[in-house]
Amino acid sequence: MRNPRGLLAISGYLTGRHAPAASQSITSHHSLFFARALQILAQPEPVRLQKLAAPDSGILELRLERPEVKNAINWDVMGRLRSAIQKIQADATAKVVLVASSVPGAFCAGADLKVWICSERRLMSSSEVGEYAGSLRSTFSSFEALPIPTIAVIEGAALGGGLELALSCDLRICGENAELGLPETGLAIIPGAGGTQRLPRIVGVSRAKELIFTGRRCDAAEAVRMGLANYCVPAGEAYQKALDIAREITQKGPLGIRMAKKAINQGMEVSGMPSALAVEGECYDQLLHTQDRLEALAAFAEKRKPVYTGK
């Protein structure tokens, strides 16, 4: 895409003293083109990944920025999310990811209903709908599989695919204005991006069935009571709470944090406690001779060293 300076130069050439003689309609056409080009350039990226600066090194921020549709997820957003996930996976310095919204009153409204309508104004076929849901399911699974902790910062609505994105995070911090729900049964479908599997693992089978069968929305306080959210804080303060938690995490041994997540996630998926404890043992053994552990032990010993007072 051309930069604004280039567009200004083009516009000046077409409408200025060097422009060839043309009708007023042509000039007007170019003016509209220029205005539209600037509007496109001014629009924020729908998904933005950035590293926080020191003293918060190691904390990454993934922001959703589609204010016109409350961060609804279309094919473009999905592709950008996958690209962001790949960048996080490749970043050896990453320790925690915060998933937040730049849109007031909305975390994510779910699937963009426009993706259900093709360019010919026809409804998507069943196979096309299935492809979209499958791709979204795969994207969230990739996000869930990140080896470092992920924290969803929920202010406002997290509905449908938006809540499923939050469910793929390790922790969920809600402002008291948060509204969470899986309303898909109202459209005669079911949550298709992991909601039917992740929600019962978090809140229990019976509670998950109630929420999915009825499509009922819950507020932040109820979400905390049922274990769906970790914290409910005053509206506008969820990001700061999530950042405080992220800062605590970055002070711990990074390999220990990664192995703790692996042990918990894999242990929850195996059958029986003996198998789960075997997963824990394998993860524990991998940490015994790491540089991270040696440095942590040295730092701990230094803190416990008695102070000589000269008496």
C-alpha positions, 0 to 999 in steps of 0.5 A: 500500500502506498504511504500517505506522502505518496498519495499526497503526491499523486493527488497533487499531480492529478489536481494541481497546476501540472494536471491535464485538463479534465472535467470537474467530475474527474477531479471529484473522483480523484478527491474521493479516491484520496479521501478513501485511501487516507481513511484506509490508512488511518484504520488500526490493524485488527490484531496488534502484537507488541512487546512491553518495554522494561521493566515489563520485558517478557510480557507480550500484549495481543490486542483486538482492534475492530471497533466497527464490529466489536472485534468480531472475528472474520477470516482476516482476523483469524489469519492475523491471530495465527500469524501472531501465535507463530510470532509468540512461539518463535520468541524465546524471550516471551514469558506471558501474553495478555489478550486485551481489547482496544474497543470500549465495552467489548472484548470480542463479540464472536464470529463476524456474521458477515462471513456467513454471507458470500460476495454474491449475497448468498448464505454460505454453504454448510461446507463453508460454514464448517470450514470457518468453524474448523479454522477458528477451532484450530486457531484457538487450539494453537493459542491454547497450546502456547507454552507460556501463560496467557491471560484474557483481559475482559471488559464488556462483552465476550460472546460466542467465539469471543468467550471461546478465545478467552476459554483458550487462555489460562486465566481470565480477568474481568471488569465488573462490566463484563458479560460472558455467554455462548449464545449459539444454540439460539442460531440452531448451532452449537459453540464450534471453536472449543466451547463445548469442551473447554467450558465444562473442563473449567466450570463443570459439566452440569454448569456448562450444559446449562449455559450452552443449552440456554445461551444465557449470559452471566456477569463478571461476579457470577463468572468468578463464583462458578470458576469461569473467571479468576477475578472481578475488578471495577470496570476499567481496571481489568488490564492493570490486574492482569498486568500485576499478575503477569509481573508476578509470573515473570519473576519466577523461573521461566522454564519452571512456569512452562513445565508447570503449564505443560504438567497441568494441561497434559495431566488433565487429559490423561486417564487416571491419577497414576498417569497424571502423576507420571506426567508431573514426574517427567516435567519435574525431572526435566527441570532438575539440571537446568541453568534456570534452577541453579540460578533460582537456588543461588538467588534463594540462598543469597536471600537466606544468608544471615547478615553480619552486624559486627556484634 
